[in-house]
Amino acid sequence: MDPAAIRTAERVPHGGETDTDILDFSANTNPRIPDGVEGVYADALEDARRYPDDDYPDFRAAAAGFVGCEPDDVVPTPGGLAAIRLAIEITLEPGDEALVPYPSFGEYAREVRLQGAQPRFIRYDDLFALEREGLESAALAVVCTPNNPTGEAADPDELAAFAARCERAGTTLLVDEAFLGFTDLPSAATLARDRDLENVIVARSLTKLFGLPGLRAGFAVATGERRDALETARRAWSLGTPAARVGAHCLRQDEFVRETRERVASERERLREALGERFDVYSSDAPYLLCDVGDRDVADVIASARDRGVAIRDATTFRGLESHVRVAVKDRAANDELLAALGVQGNRDR
């Protein structure tokens, strides 16, 4: 990390409501958690009096089974953002250039700058159009799938072709799959393995899909030299014992994942149709919807919803968005409260 960059760095705004009396639609986390989590966590507390096994064999095995890779390819991290930072740390040096999508997760550009490197912003939907010549100056390219805040997931064939072009250009590709678990699309880790690509690093989070943002469990996936660099650079005991145990338990809950995907897909479409009566709503493969509020004042829309007990995300903090809010997709009862707070009747019988 570059000390000079730290002196000028700024924090990035995020969703998340601290007032527990407010229904939080500003953060895109599952309102449900898998059965058995409380028991696994409680059982892990006694073992937390010892240092964790730094090899994390059970967590690596569960993560590998979830994304479709080898356990040795998994690098445990305390959350998806920690995986992103680790990937950027091992890739960039001061003066390097990184291709960063927009509008997208603001932490990418911040982490690039913290290494003393420079982000080159590319529209998220133009990134895959870059040919080798447009990649050669970049040490790193970042893809977010599904993209946050717009919600579109990358086409696997297009993503694989882009990864191959990056490899030919000598560019590391970081794929943030924080929300990919809400879809049945294959991980970039699987795509890279099937094509013998060693330039791909995948960052995964357990926060969103399993509804445990305070647990801080995630992982990176890579092969070859990049995997070795991630494993060497990661902090010792990078996951606490409760996080590792609960994480491994959650990653094996196939039925919970299936039910979550079905619920989110159904409720997302219901919300999209209802919110479309008032806003311009983006298509989405993720557990959130981006809404263009038009000539309404974004601050007024947010304040009005909050007065009715619901927090929504100010999306104008994302580069390139000026009249947008983002709302999470939760369960049916909570979603009806969101619609009411935004003054939308919606179809509650569907």
N, C-alpha and C positions, 0 to 999 in steps of 0.2 A: 504494500500500500504506500502511496506517495504522500509524504508528510506535507508537502506544499499544497496538494489537492485537498487534504483534510481541512486545512485552514480556511478554505473558501467553500467547502461543501455545505449543502443545506439538506434538511430532512425532507422526505417526500410525504405528501398527504395521503392518507388511506381511509377506507371505510372502517366501521366499527364504532359502536355506541356504548359508552360507559354507564349511562343511566339505565339501570335494569328495569325501570318502569316504562321505558320506551321500547316499542317493538322494532327490532333492528333489521331493516332491509338494506342497510348500507354495506354490510359485509356478506359475502357469498358463501356462507357455511351451511352445511346440512343441519336442519333443526333437530334431527334425530341422530342417535349414536347406536352402534351395534349392541346387541344383547351381550351381557357378560363382562362389559368393560369395567364396571365398578369392582367386581370380584377380582379380575386380573390385576387391576391397579392396587387394590388392598393387599393382595398376596405378594406384590412386588416390593411393598414398603419395607418389610423386614430385610429382604436381600439388598435394599438400597443402603444399608449400613456398611456394605462392602463396595469397593470399586466395581464397576461393571466389567464383564469380560470384553476387552477392547476388540476382540474379533467379531463379536455380535453374530454368531453363526445362525441363530434362529431368526433374527430379524432379517439378515441377508437372504436366507432361504425363502422367507415369506414374501419379501419384496421381489425377489427373482421370479417366484411363481406368479406374482400379480402382474408384472409387466412383460414377462416372457424373455428372460435372460439367464445367464449363469450367476449363481450366488457370488462368485468372486468378482463379478462386474459391478456389484452394488457397493456404494460407499455411503455409510450412514451419516446423516447430518441432522442437526437440531432444527428441522423445518426446511421447507422448500427454498426460502430465501437464503438460508445458509448454503444450500447446494449451489445456488446461483452465484453467490459471492465466491465460493471456493473455485468454481469453474472459471470465473473471470480473473481471479487472483493468479491461477496457474497459467493463464493464457496471455495476459496483457502486460506490457511494460510501458513505462512513460514514453509518450510520443506515438504509440500505436493508434490505429483507427479501428473502430468497431461499428458494424452496421446494426442500428437499433431501430425497431419498428415503431411507428406511431399511427394513430393513438394507441398506446399500449401501456403496460405496467411501468410506472415511473422509476422503479428501482433499477432497471437496466442501465439507464443513462447515468444515474448516480453512482452505481458500482463501477462503471467504466471510468468515470471521472476520478473516483477515489484511487484508481491505479495510475493516475497521471496520463491516461489515454483520452482520446477524443471520440465521442459518438458522432456518427454520420446518420442522420435520421432519414428513414425510408418509409413511405406509406406501407403499412402492413400488408395491403393487398397488391403492392407492386414488387414486393421483395423477391418473389419467385420468378419474376421476369428478368432478373439480373443474370447476365451471362458471365462466363469466366473472367472476361476483361473487367467487368464491374466489381469483381470480388477480390482481385489480386492485391489491391492496396489494403485490404482489411485483414487484420489478424483474427477477427472474431465476427461472426454474424449471429444474431439472436432471432429466434422464432418463438412466438407464444401461441399455443394451440390447445383449446380454443383461445382466441385472442381476447384479452381483457383490456377494454370494456365492451368491445363490439360483439363478441360471442361466437364468431365463425371459427370452426375447426378447419385445419389445413387438410387438403386432399392428400391421402397417403402417398399416391404415386407422384404427385407434384413435390411433396416434401422429400421423398427419396431421391428424385432427380436433382433437386436443389442441393441436397447433402452431397451427392456425387460431384456436382460442379464445384462446391466449396472444397471438397478434398483435392480436386485437380488444381484448384487455385491456391492450395496451401492454407486455407481458412478453416479454423475450428468453428463448428456449428453447435451452438447451445440451444437446446429445445426445452422450453418451459412447459411442462405438462401438468401444471397445478390443477387444471380442471378437466383433464382428459378422461379421468375415471368416471365422469358423468356420461361418457359416450362408450360405445363398443368399438371404437377405432383402435388400431394397433399402435403401440408405442413406437416412437422413433428408434428406441433401442432395438426393437425387433427388426425394423426396416434396415437399420445399419448392419445388424448381424447377418441378415439374409443376403446382403450385398457386399459383405466384407469391407465395410467402411469403418475406419478407426478415427475419424475426425469428429465424431458426434458425441456430445455430452448431453445427457438428459437430466433434468431436474424435476423431482416429484415431491409432492406435499401430501401429508395425511390430514392436513387441517380442514380442507373443504369437504371432501367426500364423506369423511367420518365424523364431522361435527365437533372436532376437538382442537380448536385454535390455540388453546393454552397449553397443550401437551408439548408442542414444539418437536415434532418428529417428521423426518423426511429423508430423502436419499438422492444421490446422484448415480447415474449409470454410464459407464464408459468401458472401452476396451483398449488394449495395447498401452502405448506410452502415456496416453491421457489418463487412463485408469490408474496407472502406477503413480502418476503425478498427483492425482486427487487423493489417493490413499496415503501417500507420503505427507502431503500438506495438511490433511485434515487433523483437527485437534484430537489428542488422546481422549478416550472416554467421551466421544462426541454425542452420545445419547445417554441420558440417565436411565437407570434400570426400569422405572415405571414407564417411561416413554418407549423404550425398546420392547418391553413385554406387551404393553397395550397396542403398540404399532403392529407387532407381529400377529397378535390376535385379530385386529381389525382387517389386516390384509388378507386374511383367510376367510372372511365372511362373505362368501359368494352370493348367498341369497339376499343379504342386506344390500349388497351392491346392485343386484338385479332389480330389487324392489325400488331402490332409490332412483335408478335410471328411469324406470317406468313412471314413477310418480312425478319426477321433475319434467320429463318430456310432456306428460299430459297437462300438468299445471302450467307449464311454460306456454303452451299453445293457448290455453284458456286465458291466461293473463295477456298474451300478445294480442289476441282478438279484442279483449275488453279495453286494454290501454290504447289500442289503435283507434278507438272512438274519439280520443282526445289528443293523442300524440302520434308522431311518426316513430314507429317502433322497428328496430332492426331485427332481422332474423338472427337466431341464436342456436348454438348447440350446447350452450353452457347453462349453469344454474342462475342466470341473470339476464336482464333485458336492458338494452340501451335505448333511451327515449329522447327524441328531439322535441323539446317543448315549444319550438317555434318562436313566436314573438312574445311569449310570456317571459316574465323575469324568473330566472332559475332560482334566485334566492327566495322569491315569493312562493314558488312551488314547494321548495324544501321547507320553508317556515310554516306554510299552511298544513302540510302533511304532519309536521312535528307537533303543531297545535292539536292535532287529532291523535297523537300518540304513536306516530310512525316516523322513523328516521330513514331517509333515502340518501343515496350517494350523489354529491355534487360532482358531476363528470366534467365540468369545465376545467378541472385541475389536470385533465389529460391533454397533452399536446394536440392541438388541432380541433378541439371541441369547444364550442362557444355557447351552445344553447341546449345542453344535454344533462340528463340525470340518468343514473343507473339504479335499477331495483333488483333485488334478489328474488329468486323463486323458492318459496318455502312450502309448507303444507297448506291444505285447502282453507282451513279456518283462518290462518294468518294471512294468506293471500287475499281473502275477502276483506280483511281489515285494511290491507294496503289499498285495495280498490276504493273502499269507502273513504279513506283518508285523501285519496287523489280525486275524489268526486266522480268516480266512474262506477256505474251500476254493474255492468258485466253480466255474464251468464252464470248464475250460481247453481243452475240445475244440471249443468253439463257433467 
